[in-house]
Amino acid sequence: MEAWGNFWAKGHSTTFGEYYTDGYTKGYIANWWRNIVESHNNESINILEVGCGNASLLPGLLDLNVSGTYTGVDAAEVYLPEAVEKRKNQLLEITLNSQIGIESFTSTQQFDLIASVYGLEYSPLNQSLPLLKRLLGPNGQLKLLMHHADSVITAMSVKALTEFDFLQMEKAISYLSDINEELNRLNGDLSLLTQSAKAETARESVNIFISSVMNKPSNDRNPILVDFCQSLLTFFKNIRLSSTERRHLITSILPDFRASKERFTQMVDVARNKHQIDNFKRQMSGAGFTNITIKSLDNEGVPVAWNIHAN
């Protein structure tokens, strides 16, 4: 879960990063969640979010003034984001369980509603499904959105996996290290840096690499390398930082991108096609769930998730 912990530590409120800065309070997931919550007719409800990340469904609950309890569980190290902190009220008691896989979660409480958005499928289902059935209270509901093999999200993830060029990226990082070493030798004196042949060669090499990525027509650019170039430019924007801070900035770039590739790999691996989702339905039935319905959830005419309901 380190790859996901790395992601949540940056303060993202959903798996979609900067696109959803306020949790799932807009778009098709917000609509799906609002319909579920409003079907409870303002009753006090106990809610469990599985694979919650930084409490992605919680801002929507707070916007709807839901009363009761919210419990979030995630195997990665997660946090309550600003999107939650600025909405907190006295109606909803909030508990976040970090670094606990749902299969290891224990609670004396039973829940009226157990929900997960692109989360449960990462767990060992032979353990997590029976546990969730035990945690579901009388007349309780299980509501899931799971990765769909034919979704635009999966297609984008598959494409992204072809766009990581770590050979080129490692070379570019070595150029930043050369510049930093020379700046350290010069005791941080930027006025002398242009007189260093090593630093100037490295700077020119970085510029050539960035130009090779950014000077292509926008439709032909590699999005992963575009983001990487932004990270390189961050070094130059912060070149007046201390030696230690500059070194930390440089050494954190590649691990971030390796973690990103790992997340894309996991997303593709857990996405289910029709045959696999039928098998999942049988697993749910075997765990004791009833009234199971599974449908493709479409957004603007294309699949985005498997929409799953059970009691």
N, C-alpha and C positions, 0 to 999 in steps of 0.2 A: 504493500500500500504506500510505499515511499513516493512513488510517482504521483499519487493523488495528494498525499500530504504536502508535497512540494507545491502543488497547484493551489490547494486551499489556503496555504500559508500566505499567499499573495493577496488574500482578501476577497477572492471571487465569491459571489453568492449563488452561482449555479455552474454546471459543467460547461455552459456556453460562454464562460469568461466575461469579457467586457460587453457582450451584447445584452446580457441581462444584469444590470448593476443593482437592481432592487429585488433580487429573488425572482420567482415566477409570478410577477404581477402584471404581465402583458403577454399577448400571443396565445397560441393554441393551448399551452400547458395551463396558463392562468384561467382560460375558459373552462377547460376540463376540471380543474381544481375547484373553481367557484361553483360549478354545477353540483359537484359532490357535496361541498360544505353546505350550500344553501338548501340541499335536500333534507338536512337535519332540522330545518325550521327553527333556528335560533336556540336549540336545546344546548345545554352544557354537555360537551363531549370530550372524551379522552382519546387523544390522537397519538399514534406512533408512526414516525417517518423512518423508513429503513433505507440505509445508504444515503443519509440526509445531506452529506457534504456540509457546507456552512449553512445548514438549516434552510434549504432552498424553498420549501413550501411555507415556512413560517411567516414571512412578510405578508403573504396573501391572507393568512388567517388573521393577523393583526389588523389588516385593512378592513376586514369584514367584522371586526369586533367579536370574534368567537370567544366564548367563555368555556373554561374547563382546563384541560392540561394538554401540553405538547411535549412529547418525548422524542428526541432525535438520537439515532444510533448510527455510527459509521466506524468502519475498521481503520480508516485513516485518521490522522490528527486533524481535527476540525475546530472551528471557532464560530462564535456568534458574530456575524458581520455588522457593519454600520447600518445596513438595511434593516436589521432587526433592532439594534440599539435605539435607533431614532423613532421606532414605532411601539416600543414596549408599553404595556398598560397593566392594569390590575386585574383584568378579566381572565387572563391566560397565564397559568403557571408553566414555566419553561424549564426543561431539563435537557442538557446536551451531553450525550455519552460518547466521548472521543476515544479512538483507538480500541474499540470493542466491535468485533464482527457480530452480526446479528445472531449467528449460530452460537455465540458465547454469552449473549445477553440474558440476564435474569431479571425478573420483576414479579412482585406479588400482585401487581395491578393487571387488570384486564382492560382491553381497549375496545372502544366503540368503532374506531376507524383505524385501520392500518394501511398506510399508503407508501408508495415508492415510485420515484421518477428516475428511470435508468439507474437503478441501484441494486435491487434484489438479485438480478441476474449475475452479479459478480460474486455472490455468496455460494457456499456449498449447499445446493438446494436439497440434498437428501437430509441435511441437518436443519436448514433454516425453515423449510416449509412446515414440518411437524411442529417446530417451536412456535411459529406464527399462529398455527391453528390453536395451540394451547393458550396463546396470549389474547386471542380474539374472544371478546365477551359475547354473551347471548345476544342474538340479532345483530352482531357486529359485521362489518363489511371490510373486505380486502380489496383495495383499488390499486392497480399497477399500470404504469407505462413502462414497457420493456423495448429494448432495441430490436428493430425490425431489419432483417437482412437486406430488404429491398428499399430501405428508406434513404432519403437524401443525406441523412446524417452518416449512415454507413458508407454511402458512395463517397462522400467528402473525406471520410476517414481513410478509406482505401487509397484515394488519390493522394492524400497528405503523406501517406507512408512512402510514396515514390519520390517525394520532394526533399527528403533529408539527404544532404550531401556532406557527410561528416569529414570526408577527405579535404574538401575545399574549406569547410568551416574550421577544421583544426589548423590549417595553414593560416587562415585569417587571424585566429587567436594567437598563433605564434608571432605574428607581426605586432600585435598589441603588446605582447610580452617583451619584444625587442625594444619597443618605444618606452615601455615602463622601466626596463632595466637601464636604458640610457638616461632617462630622467632621474632615476635614483642615483646614478653615477655623478650626475650634475647637481646633486643635492636639491632637486626639484626646481631648478632655475629654468623656466620655460624660454627665457630669452636666448639661452645657449643651445636649446634643443635643435634648432635648425642648422646648427654648425656640426651636428653629429651625422656622419654619412650613414651609419647604421640605422639611426632613427628616421632619416629622410627616405632611405630605401624602403623601410617598413611602411612608412606613411604612404608612399607612392603605391606600394603593393596593395594596401588596404583600399586606397582610392580606386585602383583599377578593378579590384574585386567588386566594390560597391557599384561602380559604373556598369560593370558587366551584368549585374542583376537589375539595377534600377532603370537603365536606359533602354530596356526592351519595351515594346508596346504593352500597355497595362494588361491586356488579355493574355499575353505570353509570359508574364512574370511568374516566378516561382514564389508563392505566398510564404512558404517556410523561410526561404532565403531572404525575402523582403523583411520579415520580422527579425531575422538574424542580423541583417544590415542595420536595422534600427538599434539593436543591442550594441553593435560595434560603435555606432555614432554616440551612444550613451557614454562610452569611455571618453571620447574626446570632449563631450560636454562637461564631463566631471574630472577633467585632467588636473585640476587644481586641488583635488582631494589629497589626503595624505598617502604616503607610499603603501601603507597597509590597506587602506580603503580602496585604492586603485587595484591592488593585487586581488582583493576579494571580489571586486567587480568583474575582473577578467576571468577568474577561476570559476565564477558562478554561471557564466554564459552557457558553456557546453552542457553541464549537467542539467540545466533547465530544458534544453532542447532534447537531450536524451530522455528525460522524464516525459516530455511531450510525446515523443515517438512511442514510448511504452504505453501511454494512455490511449493513443490511437490504436495500437495493436490490441489492447485489451477490449476496446469498444467493438472492434471488428470481430474478435473471437467470441464475444457473448451475444452478438446479434443472431437472432433466430429466423430461419426460413419457415415455411408452412409446415413441413414435416417435423421440424424441431419444436415448433410451438404446440403441435398436436401432442408430442411426447411430454412437453411441459404440462399440458392440461391433464394428462394421465398421472403425472407426478402429483399434481395438486389434488386430484381425486383420491389418490392413494394416501395422501396425508390427512384426508378427512374433510376437505373443503367440498361444499355443495353449491348448486346454482352457478356453476362456472360458465362465464361467457367470455369469449375472446374474439375481438374484432380488430381489423386494421384501422388505426386512426390516421386519417388523411388531413393534410393541410395544403390548401391551394391545389388540390387534385393529386397530390403525391403522398405516399405513405411516410409517416414520421415515427410511428411506434405501434406496438401491439397494445391495445386497450383491454385490460383484463379486470373482470369483476368476479368476486366469489364471496360466499358466506361460510 
